[in-house]
Amino acid sequence: MKKFRLVLLFLTVALTHVLAQENNGLIRFEELQNPRYRDNILIPDVNGFKVLKCDFHMHTVFSDGRVWPSVRLQEAWNEGVDAISITDHIEGHPHSKEVVPDNNLPHELTISEAQKNNVILIKGAEITRLTPPGHFNALFTGDLSDYITDRSTNEKDWEAVSKASDQGAFIFWNHPGWKLNIEGSYEWIEFVDKLYKNKMLHGIEVFNGFGFHMKALDWCIDKGLTVMGSSDSHGLVSETYDTEQNYIHRTMTLVFAKDRSETSIREALEAGRTVAWASKYLAGKEEHLQNLFKACVELAPVHYSEVTKNGISQNYYEITNRSDLYFELELKEGKANKNIVLYPRSSQIISAESGQDSLIYEVATAYVRSDQHLTVKMELN
């Protein structure tokens, strides 16, 4: 052991000497570090669409957040997020003594680095009105310098949202009902209805952080609005989400886009091709959840059959989850495993009585309405 240590010491000294020579006597330790590795989130294409992982609601020190805009970009890259929007509050600048209150700066300071790191940065802001009507996020905005900053009354609510609409922004209603016991805070009020009828409301945030706004999902389904999910991060994302668990990621919107570009993200949002994802849970329109499940979960043909001691003919199958999503299945029709938990990137064996054409399962972790889960049919032939 002592001889081994001497050899290791010699090699270390020799390597240091070579590095010192190559750098004219100066060793730059960053040159010895490993390259950065990204924790990519695996979700297969859905019917030819790329599934982009997007977070369109977060804050920095330019409003009531606690981090610099570049931190938001670095977090997104590290976590495998494809697109983000820094949506600081138009009307609130609590750090104005330390930070210049300029609503355009978060995007301007970050866009160049976002492009270098291949993260799509969409310009946005949060229009922060009193509750009700509440808060609205605007994406694909223009110049934010002339937006309404007064929120002392509700008199300028319409004018405030109209500023974003006039710029052609995609507007969604944030976390309806987040303030409890305030009349109208969780209702389809006249102001929201007016926005909707004037085509100035395009989506609603169904998941905000770990909050599930269940009425919002029904409104999206019934009125054809886009289902949104966002982290609404103010501090470090790692403070809120235990990403060491492989099925826990920041809350986000899964966007089914034609390609990986800002233009395609906008087209998909306007078409409503999204699913909201929070922790183990998914929420969205049945068509999109159905297609997402089929893309992620594969049931292989029967690989073994036997007759049990009770004289029942049993077939065995391998079921695989090819994604980083999480699914809990409960049997509704057929004779097979009553409960199946599909962890990310995993396979398991299930059995079913022979002679059946299919099984019907309810996906308990996927919502198509506030009171209804996704139902999937598994063909056995």
N, C-alpha and C positions, 0 to 999 in steps of 0.2 A: 504493500500500500504506500509506504514511504517513497519507494522508487517511482511508483506511478505518479505521485504528486510532484516529484521533481521533474519528470518528463512533461507533465501538464504545464507546470510553471515555465519551463523552458520554451514550450510551444507558444504560450501566451505572450511571453516577453519578445520572442522572435516575430510574432504576428504584429504586435504593437510597434516594433522597430520598423517593419516593412511599411505599415500604414503611415508612420511618422515620416518616413522617407518620401513616400508617394505624395504626401500633402505638405511637403516642405516643413516638416516638424510640427504641423498642426493636425490633430485628429478631430474630425467633426463627428461627434457621436451619432448624429442623425443618420449618417451614412451606414452605421452598423445596425440600425433598427430594421425590423421587418416591414415590408410594405403594408399599407392599410388593407384590411379585408372587410368586405361588406356582408352583413347578415341578410342575405336575400330571402324574401318571402316567396315561397313556391305556391303558385296557383296556376294551373294549366289554362290554355286558351279556351274560350267558350264560344262555340259556333263560329270560329274564325276571328273572334274579337280578342284583343289583348286585355287581360284583366290588370288594370293599373291601380296601384295602392296609393290613395290620395288622402291628404289631411288638409281641409280647407278652412280651418278655424284654429288660430293660435295667436299668442300675444308676446310682445317683447317690452323692453323698458321704454319704448316709445308710446306705450299706454300704461296699463297696469300689470304688465308682465315683469319678470325678474331676470331676464336674460337678454343678451345682445342678439340682433337678428342673425348673425353668422352662426350662433349656437343652434338656432332652429334648422339651419341648413345642414350643419354637421350631424345633428341628431337624425334627420331624415335620411341622409346618406348611410349612416351607420346601420339604421334599422331596415333598410331596403324599401323605403318609401319612394315612389316614383315622382310624385308631384305634391307641392305644398302651396299654401297661400298664407302669408302673414297678414292677419286681419286685426290690426290694432284699432282700438276704439277711436272713432272720429272725434267724439266729444269729450274724451277723458285723457288728461296728461298729468297724472299725479307726480311724475318725476321731472316736471318742467324746469325746476331749478338746476337739475344736473344734466338734463338731456334737452336739446333743442326740439320744441314741439312742432314737428313737421311730418304730416301724415304720408308724404311721399318717400321719406328717407328710408324706412325699413326695406322697401323694394329696391331703391336705388343703390343702397349699400351692399345688397346681397346678390343682385342679378348676375353680375359677372362671374362670381364664384360658383353660383348655381349652374351656370352654363358649363364651366370647367369640370364640375363634378357630375354632370349629366343628371341633374335634378331639375324638373320643370317647376319654375317659380312663377306662379300666377298672381298678378297684382290684385290686391283686394283690401277690404276694410270692413269693420263692424259699425253699422249705423245703430247707435245706442240711444234709443228713446225710452221714456218712462214706461213702466209696466202697468196696465196695457198701453200701447200694443206690444211693447217689448223690443227685442233686438233683432236686427236683420244683417246678414252678411251679404256683401256685394263682391262678386268675382269678375275678373276681366274689366276692371275699372280703368278710367283715364286719370287725368290730373285730379288729385284729392284736395287741393289747396282751397277750393271755394265751396267745400261741403259745409252744411249747417253744423255749427258747433254748440248751439244753445239747446239744452234739453231741460231747462227749468220748468217748461210747460209743454203741453201736447199740441200747442198751436201750430208748430212747424213740422209735425210728423210727416205730413204728406209731402211737403217741400223737400224734406231731408231724403226720403226714399226716391223722390222724383229725380234728384240730382244723379243718383246712380242709374236709374232707368233711362234717363236722357243720354247717358254714355253707353247705353246698350249692355249694361251689366247683367249677369245672371244673379238673381236675388233669391236667397232662401231665408226663411224664418227660423231664428235660433231658439233652441230649448224652450218651447212654449210650456208654461206651467212650472218653470223653475222657481218662481217666487210663489210660495204657498199662501193661501188665504187672502189673495187679492182678487176681487171680483173682476172677471173677464180675462184673467191671466192665462187661463187654460180653456178658452172658448173660441169658437169661430166668430169673432166679433165683426162688427160692421166695417171697421177700418181694414182688416185683413181681407174681408170679402171684396171690398172695393179694389184693393190691390190685385186680387185674383181676377176679378172681372175685367180689369184694365190690362191684364197680361203683364203685371209688374211683380208678380210672385211666381217663382218657378219651382221651388222645392221647400221642404221643411226638414229640419234636423230631428231625426227620430232617435238617434243615439247621440248623447253628449257626454263624453267621458264614460262613466259607468252608469249614467242615467238613461233609462228607456222611457221615452215619451210616447206612450202607447196610443193615445188619441191621434197623435201626429201621423202614425202609420196608417190609420184608417182614413184620415183626411187625404193623404197622398194617394191611396188606392182609389178612393171614391172620386177625387177631383183631378186625377191624372198628373199629380205633381211628383217631382223627383225626390226619391228617398235619399236622405243625407245622413252621414255619421261623421263625427269630428271629435278630436281630443280636447279642444278648448284649453290647451296647455298654457299655463302662466309661468310656472317654474320649470325645472328640468323634467323632461318626460320620464326619466328614470326614477324620479321621486314618486311618481304615481303608478307606474306600471312595472310589475315584476317580470321583466322580459327574460329572466332565467328559466321560467316555465315556457316550454316551447309552443304552447297554444295561447300565450298572452302577448298581445301586441297593443300598441296605442289604438284607440278607437279611430276608425277611418271609413272612407267611402271607397268601395270597390267599383271602379268605372270600367265598363266594357267598351273599349275604344278601338277604332279601326287601326290605329297605329299609335306609337308612343310619341305624341306631340300635343302641344297646347291646343291646336286647332281641333284635333280629334277628341280631346277631353271635352271641349266646349260642345261639340256636336253630340257626344254621348250624353252629357248632362241635359241638354235641351231635349233629347229623345227619351230621357228617363231610363237609360240603361245603367242602372246602378243597384248595388246592394250595400246596406250599412253593416259594418262589422265591429262588434265590441266584445272583447274577451272571447268567450266560447260561443257567442250568440250572433245570429244573422237576422236581418229583417229586410224585406223588400217585396216587390211584386212577384206573384207566384211564378210567372213565366221565367223571370230572371233567376230566381232561386232554384227552380226546377232544372234549368239548363246548367247552372253552376254545380249543382249536386251531381248531375250526370257526367260532367267533365272531370270531377274530382274523384268519384267513387266508381270502382270497377268490380263487378262480380264475375269471377272466372267460371268456366264450365265445371261440371261435377268431375272430381278427380278420384273419388272413392265411394263405394256403396257397400252396405252391409245390412244384414237382418239382425235386429236386436234380440235379446232374450225374450222380449215380449212379442216377438214375431212381426215387428214393424220394420218395413224396409226404409232405410235411412240413407240419404245422399249427403256428401260432404263437399263444401265449396270454399274457395279462398276469396275473401273480400279485402280490397285494398283502397286506402285513402291516399291518393297521389298528391295531396296538397298540404298546406300548413293550417288549414281550417280544422275545426273540431265538430264532430257530429254525434249526437245521441239519438238512437233509433229505438222506437217502441213498436212492437208487432201489433197490427190491427186486424189483418186477415191472413189466414194460412196457419200451417203447423211448422214452426221453426223456432230459432232462438227468440225468446220474448224481448230481450234487450241487447242491443249492440252499441258499444262505444267505440267510435272510430277516431283514434288519436291521430295527430298529424304524421304524415309519412309513415304509415304503419299498415300491416296486414294481419289478418287473423282468420281462423277457420270457423265456419258456421255449419250447421247441419239442418236439414229439412226433410220431412217425410217425402218419399218418392211419389210420383203420380200427380204432383202439383205443377201447374204452369207458371205460377207467379206468387209473390208475397207482397203484401201491402204494409209499409211501415210509415209511422209518423215521425218526423224529425223534430224532436222536442226542443232543440236548440235553434230552430229556424222558424221565424214568424212571417206569415203572409197577411195576417191581420192581428189586431190586439188580442183576439180570443181564438186564433186559429193558427195551427202549425202547418208546415209544409208536409204533404203526403207524397210518398214516392212508391212507385211500383217496380219491383225487382223481378225480371223475367228469369225463370229457371231453366228453360229449354235452350 
